[in-house]
Amino acid sequence: MNNYKSPIVNPSAIACCVCGFEGDRAYFRLPDSAREFLPTQYICQNCVEKPVQNYFTRNSERVVGNTDKLPTFGIELEVVRRSPEVLSLEGVGWIPTEDPSIPNGVEMKSPVYSSLQDAEPILEYISEHIVGDVQSGTHIHVGIDRRRLFDLADYWVKIWSPLVLHMLINRKETESIWGRTFNWFAQLGCIGRNRYAAFSCNTHTQCTVEYRLPVFRSAEQYSRIIDFARKATQILANEPLKDCADARNIAEKICALYSEIFEIIISDRIPNQEMLVGVTPRNRQVFVYPSADHEKWDIAHTDGITTIRFRVFYPSFHEACVRALDFVEHLEGKIHEEILARINLPFSSK
Ligand SMILES: [Zn+2]
């Protein structure tokens, strides 16, 4: 049962923005800004209280509207309360689905947009009337050719690690851009096909690159992230990709794009920075992150995760990234025992 304000009793000549029903039924009045993009300013009680769709429902409906030259995109929002405001988005093609992690809430899956312009009034509406109920993580899917996605998977670590390392070292900046930093549901591990990676190429049949890190803070902040995600995916889709040199070229282009869009400097200087490298042997997930707790390197093994700690003493960010990538590649594909027995760090430990 919805615990929102009571519905108003049917006034004459209003229709539901979702089902179009016009007649003897209770309606909720929506905020004035709903009129900018919804067919009406009301949603009927049936549409607010009806069961939502299955979690696995996909929304592949395309918005017929403007097209810019960037890849298509869609958004997933987890919302903790089934308010008339959030459910009214069904009137513009969003699909409410259940989500086991939020029993009283709803996961809203947007249709496929071909321009940011078409999504902007909705982002404003979310920012003004829904954002307080949005659970931390949101996901942005950006369209890409399926075969290209498979090619990219082989180079995924090389492509993303330089930016990921920058984001890790500059944690406060990362939080101000994305609304949070890496966590279990938006992991920095990007080896193989980890579906929880912050930048994920494991989207099965969806043919999208998934950006799992953004928290919705404001329409302006979120629009910028969408812009970055689409332009980064365009680079991923179109640049040559035959070998590691090509992958590094893509990585550099993505870093340049990031500093341009978010107006930050990706410095070539790196402080003497200790890094942790973690390896989960089963799914070969590798992650690298800075820490200040340990000296030199050592190996720890807890909860199925082997962590190798080491200090990075490289004069430049680029050099550190290149070395970290070599290291990750060195680990990739090795089984757990081999890592423990034969680990031979390509880094100086002092
Ligand atoms: Zn209705």
Boltz pocket constraint, residues with backbone or C-beta under 6 A from the ligand:
constraints:
  - pocket:
      binder: B
      contacts: [[A, 16], [A, 17], [A, 18], [A, 19], [A, 20], [A, 21], [A, 43], [A, 44], [A, 45], [A, 46], [A, 47]]
      max_distance: 6.0
